[in-house]
Amino acid sequence: MSLRCRTDIIGCKSRLQSDLNAWREAVANVKDSWSDATAEKFMQENFLDTEGTFTRLIASLQEAAELVRSIEKRVGDGDV
């Protein structure tokens, strides 16, 4: 059960990493075609911390996977 849980968490983390890469590419494409003061204001008002949110989610999922792995090890060693 816990192996599946850890695998699911790692899968979610990988998907979010892929989505972050796609996000960065989309932002770069928009900046290439719309690079004026209005574009900058729009990005600041609507997407200021989107990349940071992705990064924090990825870090949290990594921590969760490590926690599950730690629990698996403790259960396997009979320490729980």
Residue pairs with C-beta under 8 A, 6 or more apart in sequence:
2 68
2 71
2 72
2 75
3 72
5 68
6 65
6 68
6 69
6 72
9 61
9 64
9 65
9 68
10 61
10 65
12 61
13 58
13 61
13 62
13 65
16 54
16 57
16 58
16 61
17 58
19 54
20 51
20 54
20 55
20 58
23 50
23 51
23 54
24 51
27 43
27 47
30 39
30 43
31 39
71 80
74 80
